[in-house]
Amino acid sequence: MSTLERLRALLQRELEVSAESLRPGTTLESLGIDSLRMIEIVFTIEDEFKVAVRAEPAELRERLKTLGDLAAYIDELVRAAPAAS
């Protein structure tokens, strides 16, 4: 399962939205992801993907505009994470 597919399943569950509304070009803003919600989603992403997000929520909201952006960011974190022992 790709990062985007895993992220879509996670957000579908967390945000209670339809899978059809979760496309790579869907903006996070259109999903109602504000600063507080971004913090909650970051915790869920860290658990799901076994990564550590070091960026501040404001930095993330500036950098990540779409679902595709978020999936690409997670891929970067996964590549940079040390291998599990």
N, CA, C and O of each residue as an XYZ file, in Angstrom:
340
protein
N       0.859     -1.179      0.000
C       0.000      0.000      0.000
C       0.901      1.237      0.000
O       1.843      1.325      0.787
N       0.611      2.171     -0.869
C       1.419      3.388     -0.969
C       1.158      4.318      0.217
O       0.181      4.171      0.951
N       2.059      5.266      0.372
C       1.899      6.265      1.434
C       0.586      7.015      1.250
O      -0.144      7.243      2.214
N       0.289      7.395      0.023
C      -0.952      8.129     -0.239
C      -2.164      7.292      0.143
O      -3.104      7.810      0.746
N      -2.159      6.015     -0.195
C      -3.286      5.147      0.155
C      -3.428      5.009      1.670
O      -4.536      5.063      2.205
N      -2.304      4.833      2.354
C      -2.345      4.735      3.823
C      -2.842      6.042      4.438
O      -3.641      6.034      5.374
N      -2.359      7.164      3.899
C      -2.772      8.479      4.394
C      -4.257      8.699      4.151
O      -4.960      9.215      5.020
N      -4.735      8.315      2.982
C      -6.163      8.456      2.687
C      -7.001      7.661      3.676
O      -8.008      8.163      4.176
N      -6.599      6.427      3.963
C      -7.343      5.594      4.913
C      -7.322      6.220      6.303
O      -8.335      6.233      7.002
N      -6.179      6.729      6.690
C      -6.040      7.367      8.002
C      -6.949      8.596      8.102
O      -7.679      8.758      9.080
N      -6.899      9.454      7.088
C      -7.711     10.675      7.122
C      -9.194     10.382      6.975
O     -10.029     11.076      7.556
N      -9.518      9.373      6.213
C     -10.924      8.992      6.087
C     -11.469      8.615      7.464
O     -12.584      8.988      7.829
N     -10.677      7.885      8.206
C     -11.065      7.458      9.555
C     -11.074      8.643     10.533
O     -12.025      8.816     11.294
N     -10.012      9.450     10.505
C      -9.872     10.558     11.451
C     -10.851     11.706     11.195
O     -11.398     12.286     12.132
N     -11.062     12.022      9.926
C     -11.898     13.173      9.573
C     -13.329     12.791      9.241
O     -14.193     13.653      9.081
N     -13.573     11.481      9.137
C     -14.901     10.979      8.785
C     -15.391     11.601      7.480
O     -16.482     12.166      7.404
N     -14.541     11.476      6.449
C     -14.888     11.969      5.121
C     -14.848     10.799      4.141
O     -14.281      9.747      4.436
N     -15.446     10.992      2.994
C     -15.477      9.924      1.988
C     -14.122      9.799      1.301
O     -13.379     10.773      1.184
N     -13.816      8.599      0.854
C     -12.563      8.342      0.140
C     -12.485      9.188     -1.132
O     -11.400      9.619     -1.520
N     -13.620      9.426     -1.779
C     -13.650     10.198     -3.011
C     -13.181     11.638     -2.800
O     -12.670     12.266     -3.727
N     -13.350     12.155     -1.602
C     -12.939     13.540     -1.328
C     -11.450     13.647     -1.019
O     -10.934     14.750     -0.841
N     -10.756     12.518     -0.953
C      -9.335     12.504     -0.589
C      -8.469     12.170     -1.800
O      -7.992     11.046     -1.954
N      -8.281     13.160     -2.643
C      -7.463     13.024     -3.844
C      -6.137     13.764     -3.620
O      -6.065     14.626     -2.744
N      -5.098     13.449     -4.383
C      -3.804     14.116     -4.184
C      -3.887     15.639     -4.229
O      -3.148     16.314     -3.512
N      -4.761     16.184     -5.046
C      -4.882     17.638     -5.165
C      -5.815     18.282     -4.159
O      -5.952     19.505     -4.136
N      -6.458     17.478     -3.328
C      -7.375     18.024     -2.321
C      -6.585     18.870     -1.331
O      -5.581     18.415     -0.783
N      -7.034     20.090     -1.104
C      -6.320     20.946     -0.157
C      -6.651     20.542      1.268
O      -7.760     20.104      1.573
N      -5.657     20.702      2.129
C      -5.870     20.397      3.540
C      -6.886     21.368      4.136
O      -7.673     21.003      5.009
N      -6.856     22.587      3.661
C      -7.814     23.591      4.123
C      -9.249     23.173      3.822
O     -10.136     23.348      4.657
N      -9.479     22.620      2.631
C     -10.831     22.200      2.262
C     -11.321     21.036      3.129
O     -12.523     20.791      3.234
N     -10.378     20.325      3.746
C     -10.739     19.227      4.646
C     -10.959     19.717      6.079
O     -11.270     18.929      6.972
N     -10.794     21.027      6.286
C     -11.002     21.589      7.622
C      -9.821     21.366      8.551
O      -9.979     21.361      9.772
N      -8.639     21.182      7.979
C      -7.454     20.946      8.804
C      -6.840     22.296      9.158
O      -6.113     22.900      8.370
N      -7.156     22.749     10.368
C      -6.589     23.991     10.879
C      -5.350     23.647     11.712
O      -4.921     22.493     11.727
N      -4.776     24.624     12.397
C      -3.544     24.401     13.162
C      -3.709     23.334     14.232
O      -2.849     22.463     14.367
N      -4.784     23.382     14.984
C      -5.014     22.405     16.035
C      -5.206     21.011     15.448
O      -4.649     20.032     15.946
N      -5.990     20.936     14.402
C      -6.239     19.638     13.761
C      -4.949     19.081     13.161
O      -4.738     17.868     13.157
N      -4.085     19.966     12.654
C      -2.804     19.521     12.092
C      -1.958     18.853     13.176
O      -1.309     17.839     12.918
N      -1.961     19.404     14.367
C      -1.202     18.808     15.481
C      -1.731     17.403     15.761
O      -0.948     16.469     15.932
N      -3.034     17.251     15.809
C      -3.629     15.935     16.059
C      -3.261     14.954     14.949
O      -2.942     13.796     15.219
N      -3.305     15.414     13.718
C      -2.986     14.547     12.581
C      -1.505     14.168     12.593
O      -1.148     13.042     12.249
N      -0.649     15.105     12.986
C       0.786     14.804     13.078
C       1.026     13.660     14.057
O       1.808     12.756     13.762
N       0.374     13.681     15.208
C       0.537     12.588     16.176
C       0.103     11.260     15.554
O       0.761     10.236     15.739
N      -0.985     11.285     14.832
C      -1.486     10.065     14.202
C      -0.522      9.585     13.113
O      -0.267      8.388     12.987
N       0.006     10.518     12.336
C       0.976     10.175     11.293
C       2.227      9.567     11.914
O       2.754      8.574     11.412
N       2.700     10.159     13.001
C       3.893      9.629     13.671
C       3.670      8.182     14.113
O       4.551      7.338     13.949
N       2.509      7.903     14.665
C       2.193      6.538     15.098
C       2.058      5.587     13.908
O       2.608      4.485     13.924
N       1.339      6.007     12.895
C       1.059      5.150     11.742
C       2.308      4.837     10.927
O       2.514      3.698     10.507
N       3.141      5.853     10.703
C       4.288      5.689      9.814
C       5.610      5.508     10.568
O       6.660      5.343      9.947
N       5.560      5.539     11.891
C       6.763      5.352     12.718
C       7.849      6.360     12.361
O       9.004      5.997     12.141
N       7.458      7.632     12.308
C       8.382      8.720     12.011
C       8.227      9.799     13.075
O       7.263      9.798     13.841
N       9.181     10.711     13.110
C       9.108     11.859     14.007
C       9.008     13.120     13.161
O       9.869     13.382     12.320
N       7.977     13.881     13.382
C       7.787     15.148     12.677
C       8.371     16.241     13.562
O       7.865     16.509     14.652
N       9.431     16.861     13.086
C      10.135     17.883     13.867
C       9.675     19.304     13.557
O       9.984     20.232     14.305
N       8.951     19.478     12.480
C       8.517     20.808     12.051
C       7.384     21.319     12.941
O       6.597     20.543     13.483
N       7.327     22.612     13.073
C       6.246     23.264     13.815
C       4.966     23.243     12.967
O       5.039     23.243     11.738
N       3.799     23.224     13.616
C       2.538     23.209     12.863
C       2.415     24.350     11.846
O       1.916     24.140     10.741
N       2.866     25.551     12.214
C       2.776     26.688     11.281
C       3.649     26.442     10.050
O       3.265     26.785      8.932
N       4.822     25.849     10.261
C       5.715     25.522      9.145
C       5.065     24.475      8.236
O       5.138     24.572      7.011
N       4.436     23.485      8.845
C       3.762     22.447      8.068
C       2.625     23.027      7.246
O       2.465     22.688      6.073
N       1.836     23.901      7.857
C       0.700     24.491      7.133
C       1.176     25.363      5.977
O       0.497     25.471      4.956
N       2.332     25.981      6.135
C       2.895     26.802      5.057
C       3.406     25.922      3.918
O       3.214     26.247      2.746
N       4.043     24.828      4.255
C       4.682     23.954      3.265
C       3.714     22.970      2.614
O       3.832     22.674      1.425
N       2.768     22.470      3.386
C       1.887     21.398      2.919
C       0.500     21.954      2.620
O      -0.262     22.289      3.528
N       0.194     22.043      1.349
C      -1.094     22.618      0.949
C      -2.108     21.551      0.542
O      -3.312     21.742      0.709
N      -1.621     20.420      0.003
C      -2.531     19.394     -0.506
C      -2.230     18.035      0.123
O      -1.206     17.846      0.779
N      -3.122     17.125     -0.089
C      -2.930     15.756      0.378
C      -1.689     15.141     -0.259
O      -0.955     14.403      0.397
N      -1.455     15.439     -1.520
C      -0.254     14.967     -2.208
C       1.014     15.514     -1.571
O       2.006     14.796     -1.438
N       0.986     16.793     -1.174
C       2.139     17.391     -0.484
C       2.416     16.649      0.828
O       3.567     16.364      1.159
N       1.360     16.344      1.560
C       1.505     15.656      2.841
C       2.065     14.254      2.643
O       2.927     13.822      3.408
N       1.592     13.542      1.637
C       2.099     12.198      1.355
C       3.578     12.251      0.976
O       4.357     11.409      1.420
N       3.972     13.227      0.163
C       5.382     13.372     -0.227
C       6.251     13.693      0.986
O       7.370     13.193      1.100
N       5.742     14.520      1.886
C       6.470     14.866      3.108
C       6.670     13.619      3.973
O       7.755     13.402      4.513
N       5.634     12.814      4.102
C       5.747     11.571      4.875
C       6.792     10.658      4.239
O       7.588     10.041      4.947
N       6.796     10.568      2.913
C       7.811      9.760      2.225
C       9.218     10.249      2.564
O      10.121      9.441      2.780
N       9.409     11.577      2.612
C      10.712     12.141      2.991
C      11.096     11.711      4.406
O      12.233     11.313      4.656
N      10.141     11.794      5.323
C      10.406     11.415      6.712
C      10.761      9.935      6.824
O      11.668      9.560      7.568
N      10.044      9.105      6.087
C      10.294      7.659      6.131
C      11.691      7.364      5.599
O      12.420      6.560      6.180
N      12.067      8.010      4.496
C      13.410      7.789      3.928
C      14.505      8.244      4.891
O      15.563      7.619      4.966
N      14.256      9.331      5.627
C      15.259      9.894      6.529
C      15.317      9.185      7.883
O      16.284      9.342      8.629
N      14.286      8.409      8.196
C      14.229      7.749      9.507
C      15.268      6.634      9.576
O      15.492      5.924      8.595
N      15.900      6.484     10.738
C      16.836      5.376     10.896
C      16.077      4.049     10.842
O      14.930      3.954     11.279
N      16.725      3.056     10.311
C      16.095      1.717     10.220
C      15.809      1.189     11.609
O      16.598      1.369     12.536
N      14.673      0.538     11.736
C      14.303     -0.042     13.036
C      15.250     -1.187     13.362
O      15.620     -1.971     12.488
N      15.635     -1.272     14.625
C      16.557     -2.354     15.013
C      15.830     -3.622     15.299
O      16.454     -4.628     15.637
